[in-house]
Amino acid sequence: MRKGTKAMQDSDEERAAEDVLGRWATFGLALSDKRKYPVQEFGAFVQAMR
């Protein structure tokens, strides 16, 4: 294993985690609109989780 590989992997995981949290926050805000379910925001959150 190269020396920088672990740091790069951690960085990628942190970026992915930040993306998931951001999508979760967006989805949560979209839920406040009582008129419709935020399908697009939910789909983006699910994709980020994968």
C-alpha positions as CSV (number, residue, x, y, z in Angstrom):
1,M,0.0,0.0,0.0
2,R,1.3,3.4,-0.9
3,K,1.7,6.0,1.9
4,G,-0.9,8.5,0.5
5,T,-3.5,5.9,-0.4
6,K,-5.1,5.7,3.1
7,A,-5.3,9.5,3.4
8,M,-6.9,9.7,-0.1
9,Q,-9.4,7.0,0.9
10,D,-10.3,8.8,4.1
11,S,-10.8,12.0,2.1
12,D,-13.1,10.3,-0.4
13,E,-15.1,8.8,2.4
14,E,-15.4,12.2,4.2
15,R,-16.6,13.9,0.9
16,A,-19.1,11.1,0.4
17,A,-20.4,11.5,4.0
18,E,-20.7,15.3,3.6
19,D,-22.7,14.7,0.4
20,V,-25.0,12.3,2.2
21,L,-25.5,14.7,5.1
22,G,-26.2,17.6,2.7
23,R,-28.7,15.6,0.7
24,W,-30.4,14.5,4.0
25,A,-30.7,18.1,5.1
26,T,-32.2,19.1,1.7
27,F,-34.7,16.3,1.9
28,G,-35.6,17.3,5.4
29,L,-36.3,20.9,4.3
30,A,-38.3,19.7,1.3
31,L,-40.5,17.7,3.7
32,S,-41.7,20.9,5.2
33,D,-43.8,21.5,2.1
34,K,-47.0,19.7,3.2
35,R,-48.5,19.8,-0.3
36,K,-46.3,17.2,-2.0
37,Y,-43.7,14.5,-1.1
38,P,-40.2,15.5,-2.3
39,V,-39.5,12.6,-4.6
40,Q,-36.6,14.2,-6.4
41,E,-34.8,15.1,-3.1
42,F,-35.4,11.6,-1.8
43,G,-34.0,10.1,-4.9
44,A,-30.9,12.2,-4.7
45,F,-30.4,11.2,-1.0
46,V,-30.8,7.5,-1.9
47,Q,-28.2,7.8,-4.7
48,A,-25.8,9.5,-2.4
49,M,-26.2,6.7,0.1
50,R,-25.2,4.1,-2.5
